[in-house]
Amino acid sequence: MSDASTPPVPASSTPGAGRRITTAPDVSTARVELAQEKAAVLREALPWITRFHGQTIVIKYGGNAMVDDQLKRSFAADIALLHFVGLKPVIVHGGGPQISALADKLDVSSSFVGGLRVTDAPMMDVVRMALLGQVNPEVVGLVQDAGAPGVGVAGTDAGLLQVRPAVGPEGEDLGFVGEVEHVDTAYLRELLDDGFLPVVATVGRDADGIERNVNADLAAGAIAAALGASKLVYLTDVPGLYLDFGDPEKQALVSELSVDRLEGMLERDELHAGMRPKVRSIVGAVREGVPQAHILDGRVLHAVLIEIFTDEGVGTMVLPSVPGAVAPRRAEPARSEVRA
């Protein structure tokens, strides 16, 4: 029996008439359409959720996304969402801004060679304090506040990052800087299998037991390759990789390119110094079997979700150079290689 107080249900719109359907005249059409748009976004995400369910995604967390409060909370919530829809995210972070701020506060001088921070003994103390005492606990706390079981991991835990002394591009002494020699993934795999979301701080240990500062870009690529990750994602402070960066007349954002072309750009010194460690890492990871790597603008809210769960994608995507080595990322025609 119908409730006399309930307004009669109107006839639905004719299919194909271009109007959305509502079954109650007192519901705002705008409200319903907004809700339906949200539902459509979720529906669009389903094929990508299905595709990447159970697979490992390594995200290098850096740039403004690490220092802007809104971006920090948004990032943590997005990563928690990845976890709860069945992906296995691993966050790898450095802490450049935090290290620099603490170094200034303690009057410890900073310098860089080839995009890598020169790390003498005082700076190594700063690195430990910033990464292990400040950044890692904060990121873990944000992830946990978003509802996911984040757990902090140092690269020195269980032999995760085994390193050798690193040198600059021209053989410069970098002090206590380490280059990843081997990644022991046993501890990370155990955490992932137990349903945890690892947050990795990039300090490593060499064969003599000495702790060393490891560039987070390079560490993320090594970890992604060792874990057999399906994606390697970098959050940066630029929309992606540019050709002729800095020249307003010529610069263009590269939307999609092969690892061969990217390696050629690196060898020809066509990249900004700060981008070189990321590119080296991407080249190494893709060469070792990671199917896709992405450079995303971390200043854009939900950039990771847009890249993974929508048809459009954002930023720059790097693919293997062998045709057919990886299934198409998009449901639509491939993005043009360069866009203005």
WOVEN-V609123 format. One record per pair of residues at least 4 apart in sequence whose C-alpha atoms are under 6 Angstrom apart, sorted by the first residue. I is the first residue (numbers start at 0). GAP is how many residues later the second one is. Records with the same first field share a line. If there is no record, write none. Layout:
# WOVEN-V609123
I: GAP + GAP
This chain:
# WOVEN-V609123
8: 14
11: 9
12: 8
44: 264 + 265
47: 261
48: 4
52: 33 + 34
53: 32 + 33
54: 32 + 33
55: 32 + 33 + 173 + 174
56: 32 + 172 + 173 + 174
57: 31 + 32 + 166 + 174
58: 32 + 174 + 175
59: 31 + 32 + 33 + 160 + 174
60: 32 + 174
61: 4 + 173
62: 173 + 174
63: 4
64: 6 + 7 + 233 + 234
65: 6
70: 4
75: 66 + 67
76: 69
79: 68
81: 5
82: 4 + 5
89: 108
90: 108
91: 107 + 108 + 128
92: 108 + 123
93: 122
94: 4
98: 4 + 28 + 31
102: 4 + 5
103: 4
110: 6 + 7
111: 4 + 5 + 6
113: 159
114: 158 + 159
117: 56
118: 4 + 5 + 56 + 57
119: 55 + 56
126: 4
127: 4
128: 4
129: 4
130: 4 + 5
131: 4
136: 4
139: 10
140: 4
142: 5 + 7
143: 4 + 5 + 6
148: 47 + 48
149: 47 + 48
150: 47 + 48
151: 47
152: 46 + 47
153: 46 + 47
154: 5 + 6 + 46 + 47 + 48 + 49
155: 4 + 48 + 49
159: 23 + 24
160: 22 + 43
161: 18 + 19 + 20 + 42 + 43 + 44
162: 15 + 16 + 17 + 18 + 42 + 43
163: 14 + 15 + 42
164: 13
165: 11 + 12 + 13
166: 4 + 5 + 6 + 7
167: 4
175: 36
176: 35 + 36 + 37
177: 34 + 35 + 36
184: 4
188: 4
190: 5
191: 4
201: 12 + 14
202: 9 + 10 + 11
203: 7 + 8
204: 4 + 5 + 6 + 7
205: 4
215: 4
216: 61
217: 63
220: 60 + 64
223: 5
224: 60 + 63 + 65
228: 61
229: 60 + 61
230: 61 + 62
231: 61
232: 60 + 61
233: 61 + 62
234: 61 + 62 + 63
235: 61 + 62
236: 60 + 61
237: 59
238: 57 + 58 + 76
239: 55 + 56 + 75 + 76
240: 12 + 13 + 75
241: 10 + 11 + 12
242: 8 + 9
243: 7
244: 6
246: 4
251: 88
252: 85 + 86 + 87
253: 62 + 83 + 84
254: 61 + 82 + 83
255: 60 + 61 + 62 + 81
256: 61
257: 60 + 61 + 62 + 63
258: 4 + 60 + 61 + 62
259: 61
264: 5
275: 4
282: 4
284: 5
285: 4
291: 26 + 27
292: 24 + 25
293: 22 + 23
294: 20 + 21
295: 19
304: 4
305: 4 + 7
306: 6 + 7
310: 19
